[in-house]
Amino acid sequence: MVQEGWGQDEAQHLTEMYVLLERGAAAWTTGDAATVLGRAPRTFEDFVLRAMAAGAWRC
């Protein structure tokens, strides 16, 4: 990243963030989505299956 023009500090911070994400440090959830939606959240897979059944992405 530094070779691409990023500053050393910025590159280091971004690298540390990705390492934490890879280790699962941010792999927790809250009940906020259910509170905002008024229902339990769906998985991305469920979203895709419902959208396909409704005719999304047809050419």
C-alpha angles and dihedrals in degrees: 000000000000089000087056092056103270118138116252093245094048092048091049094049093048091048091051090050092053092048090053091048091049090052091052096249090142097040096113131104137207133208091251096105092054090047093051095041097040089228140062113285119251128228120255088246090057090049091053094047092049092046092050091049089051091054102259118157095022114149 
